[in-house]
Amino acid sequence: MIAGRVCLVTGSSRGIGAGIARLFAARGARVAVHGRDTDAASRVRDEIIAAGGQAIAVTGDITSAAALDEMRAQIERELGPVDILVANAGGNPVPPMPVDEMSEEVWRTTVDMNLTATFLTLRCFLPGMKARRSGSIITISSAAARRPHARSPIAYACAKAGIELLTQDVAMQLGAFGIRANCIAPETILTERSSRQIPQEMQARMASEHPIARLGTVDDVAHAALYLASAEAGWITGIVLDVAGGAVMPR
Ligand SMILES: NC(=O)c1ccc[n+]([C@@H]2O[C@H](COP(=O)([O-])OP(=O)(O)OC[C@H]3O[C@@H](n4cnc5c(N)ncnc54)[C@H](OP(=O)(O)O)[C@@H]3O)[C@@H](O)[C@H]2O)c1
């Protein structure tokens, strides 16, 4: 059950985040849709409202603590304090390359837009959750962080592995305050962007490498997030859930 809960999904102007925002709103959550692109965030908000849900749109670069503070203030004014935080925004800016050929700038940018941005996002919302003694946090890693793989860009994989540990640390520190923190690690998910970027024949080859022989959908991730966010997952914290069609099987 997440009905009536206030939920922020960072990076929900498109892709996986938009899918999470739509599903959460369909289940009765009051959702803050977020991105840097005001038009795209407003479109997702309008779709949610047209479908009978409740949503607002907020914009800001989450590598900036000041922008996050402004967003939090706007959400609290318009919807109330955030009960469910999905720290989804991030991405991989470069193709895989050998470590010795990677520039310092690529490394720093990748870590900044994934690990540092997630740290800043959690730091912005945790004090309020702590004071209210409740909250559910979901962060987004990647299958890239779950095992070495020739197709995984290493800076991105390292940043996402850091997000997993950060999430588990928050789970350990803040369980006593009624706060749960879990992480989802998706394998390749077909979004508007990835469907465009990955050629069809490569999609087919990649799909065949999964025990469940297809690539993931936005809904696969959204339903996992819905469960982790819900009261039904009340005794689950500190996990990394592989939404990966069986491509990742940690023991
Ligand atoms: N798709 C996959 O195969 C896959 C697999 C594993 C993990 N993931 C992870 O899942 C998450 C979502 O991925 P996606 O494929 O849905 O990406 P996407 O389609 O590129 O969307 C990324 C979203 O994040 C927002 N964003 C990125 N950097 C931001 C920043 N600095 N400040 C504010 N907003 C920012 C974008 O906002 P604007 O566009 O409005 O600027 C957009 O809403 C990412 O963390 C990604 O690493 C994706």
Ligand as a Chemical Component Dictionary entry (heavy atoms), coordinates in Angstrom:
data_LIG
# 
_chem_comp.id                   LIG 
_chem_comp.type                 NON-POLYMER 
_chem_comp.pdbx_formal_charge   0 
_chem_comp.three_letter_code    LIG 
# 
loop_
_chem_comp_atom.comp_id 
_chem_comp_atom.atom_id 
_chem_comp_atom.alt_atom_id 
_chem_comp_atom.type_symbol 
_chem_comp_atom.charge 
_chem_comp_atom.model_Cartn_x 
_chem_comp_atom.model_Cartn_y 
_chem_comp_atom.model_Cartn_z 
_chem_comp_atom.pdbx_ordinal 
LIG N1  N1  N 0  18.086 1.858  -18.872 1  
LIG C1  C1  C 0  18.903 0.909  -18.414 2  
LIG O1  O1  O 0  19.211 -0.075 -19.107 3  
LIG C2  C2  C 0  19.444 0.976  -17.014 4  
LIG C3  C3  C 0  20.038 -0.182 -16.486 5  
LIG C4  C4  C 0  20.554 -0.128 -15.189 6  
LIG C5  C5  C 0  20.454 1.029  -14.449 7  
LIG N2  N2  N 1  19.865 2.142  -14.991 8  
LIG C6  C6  C 0  19.776 3.330  -14.142 9  
LIG O2  O2  O 0  18.409 3.686  -14.018 10 
LIG C7  C7  C 0  18.295 5.101  -13.853 11 
LIG C8  C8  C 0  17.362 5.666  -14.916 12 
LIG O3  O3  O 0  17.903 5.317  -16.182 13 
LIG P1  P1  P 0  17.107 5.550  -17.550 14 
LIG O4  O4  O 0  17.625 4.547  -18.503 15 
LIG O5  O5  O -1 15.642 5.649  -17.305 16 
LIG O6  O6  O 0  17.703 6.980  -17.980 17 
LIG P2  P2  P 0  17.163 8.134  -18.950 18 
LIG O7  O7  O 0  16.082 7.651  -19.815 19 
LIG O8  O8  O 0  18.395 8.717  -19.547 20 
LIG O9  O9  O 0  16.572 9.191  -17.895 21 
LIG C9  C9  C 0  17.411 9.754  -16.937 22 
LIG C10 C10 C 0  16.596 10.628 -16.018 23 
LIG O10 O10 O 0  17.465 11.148 -15.000 24 
LIG C11 C11 C 0  17.426 12.564 -15.041 25 
LIG N3  N3  N 0  18.750 13.063 -14.680 26 
LIG C12 C12 C 0  19.953 12.560 -15.023 27 
LIG N4  N4  N 0  20.935 13.275 -14.469 28 
LIG C13 C13 C 0  20.337 14.265 -13.752 29 
LIG C14 C14 C 0  20.818 15.341 -12.950 30 
LIG N5  N5  N 0  22.128 15.571 -12.772 31 
LIG N6  N6  N 0  19.921 16.148 -12.362 32 
LIG C15 C15 C 0  18.605 15.951 -12.549 33 
LIG N7  N7  N 0  18.083 14.963 -13.293 34 
LIG C16 C16 C 0  18.946 14.135 -13.888 35 
LIG C17 C17 C 0  16.984 12.928 -16.459 36 
LIG O11 O11 O 0  16.388 14.201 -16.445 37 
LIG P3  P3  P 0  16.292 15.163 -17.756 38 
LIG O12 O12 O 0  16.379 14.276 -18.956 39 
LIG O13 O13 O 0  14.983 15.857 -17.576 40 
LIG O14 O14 O 0  17.451 16.078 -17.639 41 
LIG C18 C18 C 0  15.983 11.811 -16.737 42 
LIG O15 O15 O 0  14.754 12.096 -16.138 43 
LIG C19 C19 C 0  19.723 5.656  -13.920 44 
LIG O16 O16 O 0  20.231 5.787  -12.617 45 
LIG C20 C20 C 0  20.466 4.573  -14.680 46 
LIG O17 O17 O 0  21.843 4.587  -14.390 47 
LIG C21 C21 C 0  19.368 2.151  -16.255 48 
# 
loop_
_chem_comp_bond.comp_id 
_chem_comp_bond.atom_id_1 
_chem_comp_bond.atom_id_2 
_chem_comp_bond.value_order 
_chem_comp_bond.pdbx_ordinal 
LIG N1  C1  SING 1  
LIG C1  O1  DOUB 2  
LIG C1  C2  SING 3  
LIG C2  C3  SING 4  
LIG C2  C21 DOUB 5  
LIG C3  C4  DOUB 6  
LIG C4  C5  SING 7  
LIG C5  N2  DOUB 8  
LIG N2  C6  SING 9  
LIG N2  C21 SING 10 
LIG C6  O2  SING 11 
LIG C6  C20 SING 12 
LIG O2  C7  SING 13 
LIG C7  C8  SING 14 
LIG C7  C19 SING 15 
LIG C8  O3  SING 16 
LIG O3  P1  SING 17 
LIG P1  O4  DOUB 18 
LIG P1  O5  SING 19 
LIG P1  O6  SING 20 
LIG O6  P2  SING 21 
LIG P2  O7  DOUB 22 
LIG P2  O8  SING 23 
LIG P2  O9  SING 24 
LIG O9  C9  SING 25 
LIG C9  C10 SING 26 
LIG C10 O10 SING 27 
LIG C10 C18 SING 28 
LIG O10 C11 SING 29 
LIG C11 N3  SING 30 
LIG C11 C17 SING 31 
LIG N3  C12 SING 32 
LIG N3  C16 SING 33 
LIG C12 N4  DOUB 34 
LIG N4  C13 SING 35 
LIG C13 C14 SING 36 
LIG C13 C16 DOUB 37 
LIG C14 N5  SING 38 
LIG C14 N6  DOUB 39 
LIG N6  C15 SING 40 
LIG C15 N7  DOUB 41 
LIG N7  C16 SING 42 
LIG C17 O11 SING 43 
LIG C17 C18 SING 44 
LIG O11 P3  SING 45 
LIG P3  O12 DOUB 46 
LIG P3  O13 SING 47 
LIG P3  O14 SING 48 
LIG C18 O15 SING 49 
LIG C19 O16 SING 50 
LIG C19 C20 SING 51 
LIG C20 O17 SING 52 
# 
